[in-house]
Amino acid sequence: MSEWIDFERWPDRKSMERPGIVFEVTNGDQTLLTDCVVPLPLPSDWVVHLVRFRAVPQPRPRHSAQIPEPVDR
């Protein structure tokens, strides 16, 4: 992981873009992983503005459990 960077430098993130790297952005209370997107879409429940970001390895996909068979009732 890289060091946290002030969100004012978000336009510089293009130079950090690499395969397998995503960006972790935070508003101090909540955190979001995102690709290199402009404008950055934020969840509607985020009321505090973004504070900082950093480049992190993209998490490996998680496989869900199999869907159980239907139960006859």
MDTraj code that builds the backbone (N, CA, C; nanometers):
import mdtraj as md
import numpy as np

residues = "MET SER GLU TRP ILE ASP PHE GLU ARG TRP PRO ASP ARG LYS SER MET GLU ARG PRO GLY ILE VAL PHE GLU VAL THR ASN GLY ASP GLN THR LEU LEU THR ASP CYS VAL VAL PRO LEU PRO LEU PRO SER ASP TRP VAL VAL HIS LEU VAL ARG PHE ARG ALA VAL PRO GLN PRO ARG PRO ARG HIS SER ALA GLN ILE PRO GLU PRO VAL ASP ARG".split()
xyz = np.array([
    [0.0827, -0.1181, 0.0000],
    [0.0000, 0.0000, 0.0000],
    [0.0871, 0.1243, 0.0000],
    [0.0343, 0.2269, -0.0584],
    [0.1082, 0.3523, -0.0588],
    [0.0641, 0.4371, 0.0600],
    [0.1317, 0.5475, 0.0775],
    [0.0976, 0.6407, 0.1864],
    [-0.0295, 0.7166, 0.1499],
    [-0.1015, 0.7634, 0.2520],
    [-0.2200, 0.8441, 0.2289],
    [-0.1808, 0.9770, 0.1642],
    [-0.2634, 1.0234, 0.0716],
    [-0.2404, 1.1481, -0.0013],
    [-0.3639, 1.2356, 0.0155],
    [-0.3452, 1.3649, 0.0369],
    [-0.4588, 1.4570, 0.0477],
    [-0.5442, 1.4481, -0.0775],
    [-0.6762, 1.4504, -0.0588],
    [-0.7667, 1.4349, -0.1727],
    [-0.7547, 1.5493, -0.2731],
    [-0.6988, 1.6609, -0.2341],
    [-0.6762, 1.7725, -0.3275],
    [-0.5896, 1.7278, -0.4453],
    [-0.5097, 1.6223, -0.4246],
    [-0.4201, 1.5728, -0.5309],
    [-0.4835, 1.4614, -0.6127],
    [-0.6167, 1.4391, -0.6022],
    [-0.6850, 1.3352, -0.6797],
    [-0.6555, 1.3446, -0.8290],
    [-0.6428, 1.4637, -0.8880],
    [-0.6080, 1.4702, -1.0303],
    [-0.4734, 1.4024, -1.0622],
    [-0.3834, 1.3874, -0.9650],
    [-0.2537, 1.3230, -0.9881],
    [-0.2623, 1.1711, -0.9895],
    [-0.3792, 1.1142, -0.9575],
    [-0.3901, 0.9692, -0.9431],
    [-0.3632, 0.8964, -1.0740],
    [-0.3809, 0.9602, -1.1885],
    [-0.3560, 0.8966, -1.3179],
    [-0.2140, 0.8427, -1.3266],
    [-0.1192, 0.9112, -1.2646],
    [0.0205, 0.8648, -1.2699],
    [0.0408, 0.7404, -1.1833],
    [-0.0522, 0.7119, -1.0930],
    [-0.0424, 0.5942, -1.0050],
    [-0.1200, 0.4752, -1.0584],
    [-0.1948, 0.4953, -1.1653],
    [-0.2791, 0.3892, -1.2184],
    [-0.1933, 0.2761, -1.2750],
    [-0.2214, 0.1527, -1.2307],
    [-0.1491, 0.0336, -1.2732],
    [-0.2473, -0.0843, -1.2751],
    [-0.2201, -0.1869, -1.3549],
    [-0.3048, -0.3067, -1.3480],
    [-0.2972, -0.3677, -1.2080],
    [-0.4116, -0.4090, -1.1558],
    [-0.4160, -0.4706, -1.0240],
    [-0.4144, -0.3728, -0.9078],
    [-0.4202, -0.2424, -0.9384],
    [-0.4200, -0.1389, -0.8341],
    [-0.5540, -0.0655, -0.8375],
    [-0.6125, -0.0436, -0.7215],
    [-0.7333, 0.0378, -0.7070],
    [-0.7025, 0.1478, -0.6064],
    [-0.7962, 0.2368, -0.5870],
    [-0.7746, 0.3472, -0.4942],
    [-0.8694, 0.3353, -0.3759],
    [-0.8130, 0.3499, -0.2581],
    [-0.8905, 0.3530, -0.1351],
    [-0.9080, 0.5001, -0.1005],
    [-1.0329, 0.5451, -0.0968],
    [-1.0615, 0.6843, -0.0620],
    [-1.1382, 0.6855, 0.0699],
    [-1.1176, 0.7886, 0.1493],
    [-1.1843, 0.7963, 0.2784],
    [-1.2246, 0.9387, 0.3098],
    [-1.3316, 0.9493, 0.3877],
    [-1.3744, 1.0797, 0.4374],
    [-1.3432, 1.0909, 0.5867],
    [-1.2665, 0.9962, 0.6383],
    [-1.2310, 0.9947, 0.7795],
    [-1.3166, 0.8995, 0.8598],
    [-1.4413, 0.8800, 0.8165],
    [-1.5331, 0.7880, 0.8837],
    [-1.5619, 0.6642, 0.7998],
    [-1.5688, 0.6820, 0.6691],
    [-1.6042, 0.5739, 0.5776],
    [-1.4950, 0.5589, 0.4731],
    [-1.4847, 0.4369, 0.4173],
    [-1.3826, 0.4071, 0.3177],
    [-1.4481, 0.3390, 0.1981],
    [-1.3935, 0.3663, 0.0795],
    [-1.4466, 0.3121, -0.0440],
    [-1.3296, 0.2721, -0.1337],
    [-1.3388, 0.1571, -0.2006],
    [-1.2409, 0.1173, -0.3013],
    [-1.2986, 0.1518, -0.4375],
    [-1.2162, 0.2104, -0.5245],
    [-1.2649, 0.2534, -0.6549],
    [-1.1537, 0.2447, -0.7589],
    [-1.1951, 0.2376, -0.8842],
    [-1.1008, 0.2489, -0.9952],
    [-1.0697, 0.3965, -1.0152],
    [-0.9913, 0.4246, -1.1147],
    [-0.9530, 0.5619, -1.1466],
    [-1.0692, 0.6266, -1.2226],
    [-1.1653, 0.6833, -1.1497],
    [-1.2895, 0.7345, -1.2081],
    [-1.3031, 0.8842, -1.1828],
    [-1.3455, 0.9566, -1.2877],
    [-1.3742, 1.0988, -1.2734],
    [-1.5064, 1.1250, -1.3434],
    [-1.6030, 1.1877, -1.2805],
    [-1.6054, 1.2236, -1.1397],
    [-1.6244, 1.0982, -1.0550],
    [-1.5775, 1.1036, -0.9352],
    [-1.5836, 0.9907, -0.8446],
    [-1.7239, 0.9803, -0.7849],
    [-1.7992, 0.8730, -0.8201],
    [-1.9337, 0.8593, -0.7628],
    [-1.9247, 0.8143, -0.6172],
    [-1.9917, 0.8839, -0.5294],
    [-1.9898, 0.8503, -0.3872],
    [-2.1257, 0.7988, -0.3439],
    [-2.1278, 0.7111, -0.2458],
    [-2.2562, 0.6652, -0.1920],
    [-2.3376, 0.7836, -0.1402],
    [-2.4677, 0.7737, -0.1499],
    [-2.5544, 0.8852, -0.1108],
    [-2.5503, 0.9145, 0.0385],
    [-2.5065, 0.8187, 0.1199],
    [-2.5040, 0.8420, 0.2646],
    [-2.3752, 0.9091, 0.3124],
    [-2.2853, 0.9431, 0.2210],
    [-2.1617, 1.0131, 0.2590],
    [-2.1921, 1.1615, 0.2679],
    [-2.1921, 1.2144, 0.3885],
    [-2.2197, 1.3568, 0.4058],
    [-2.0915, 1.4370, 0.4261],
    [-1.9838, 1.3701, 0.4641],
    [-1.8546, 1.4361, 0.4850],
    [-1.7739, 1.4237, 0.3563],
    [-1.7065, 1.5292, 0.3149],
    [-1.6270, 1.5285, 0.1921],
    [-1.5039, 1.4399, 0.2073],
    [-1.4519, 1.3951, 0.0944],
    [-1.3338, 1.3103, 0.0950],
    [-1.2131, 1.3844, 0.1497],
    [-1.1305, 1.3107, 0.2227],
    [-1.0147, 1.3703, 0.2876],
    [-0.8849, 1.3242, 0.2236],
    [-0.8748, 1.1937, 0.1929],
    [-0.7476, 1.1418, 0.1419],
    [-0.7711, 1.0142, 0.0621],
    [-0.6649, 0.9719, -0.0088],
    [-0.6706, 0.8493, -0.0876],
    [-0.5324, 0.7858, -0.0915],
    [-0.5295, 0.6588, -0.1329],
    [-0.4028, 0.5890, -0.1534],
    [-0.4251, 0.4748, -0.2511],
    [-0.3175, 0.4342, -0.3175],
    [-0.3223, 0.3207, -0.4088],
    [-0.3030, 0.1929, -0.3279],
    [-0.3879, 0.0922, -0.3541],
    [-0.3807, -0.0360, -0.2835],
    [-0.3982, -0.1491, -0.3845],
    [-0.3480, -0.2690, -0.3519],
    [-0.3713, -0.3833, -0.4412],
    [-0.5204, -0.4158, -0.4492],
    [-0.5645, -0.4496, -0.5688],
    [-0.7045, -0.4858, -0.5874],
    [-0.7333, -0.6150, -0.5115],
    [-0.8399, -0.6175, -0.4306],
    [-0.8704, -0.7398, -0.3554],
    [-0.9040, -0.8557, -0.4495],
    [-0.8689, -0.9751, -0.4070],
    [-0.9035, -1.0936, -0.4850],
    [-1.0545, -1.1153, -0.4796],
    [-1.1130, -1.1640, -0.5875],
    [-1.2576, -1.1906, -0.5852],
    [-1.2907, -1.2970, -0.4809],
    [-1.4043, -1.2795, -0.4161],
    [-1.4504, -1.3797, -0.3203],
    [-1.5601, -1.4613, -0.3872],
    [-1.5541, -1.5900, -0.3683],
    [-1.6571, -1.6771, -0.4232],
    [-1.7640, -1.6991, -0.3176],
    [-1.8870, -1.6849, -0.3593],
    [-1.9958, -1.7057, -0.2645],
    [-2.0232, -1.8544, -0.2491],
    [-2.0945, -1.8889, -0.1452],
    [-2.1348, -2.0271, -0.1243],
    [-2.2383, -2.0646, -0.2301],
    [-2.2504, -2.1933, -0.2559],
    [-2.3487, -2.2376, -0.3531],
    [-2.4892, -2.2064, -0.3033],
    [-2.5783, -2.1819, -0.3962],
    [-2.7171, -2.1560, -0.3618],
    [-2.7796, -2.2884, -0.3192],
    [-2.8428, -2.2908, -0.2025],
    [-2.9024, -2.4179, -0.1589],
    [-3.0200, -2.4586, -0.2459],
    [-3.0435, -2.5878, -0.2523],
    [-3.1556, -2.6402, -0.3285],
    [-3.2859, -2.5929, -0.2644],
    [-3.3910, -2.5707, -0.3428],
    [-3.5187, -2.5302, -0.2856],
    [-3.5743, -2.6398, -0.1937],
    [-3.6428, -2.5991, -0.0918],
    [-3.7043, -2.6923, 0.0014],
    [-3.8511, -2.7059, -0.0354],
    [-3.8966, -2.8308, -0.0524],
    [-4.0378, -2.8545, -0.0827],
    [-4.1193, -2.8295, 0.0440],
    [-4.2284, -2.7593, 0.0274],
    [-4.3159, -2.7337, 0.1435],
    [-4.4517, -2.7849, 0.1181],
])
top = md.Topology()
chain = top.add_chain()
for i, resn in enumerate(residues, 1):
    res = top.add_residue(resn, chain, resSeq=i)
    for name in ("N", "CA", "C"):
        top.add_atom(name, md.element.get_by_symbol(name[0]), res)
traj = md.Trajectory(xyz[None], top)
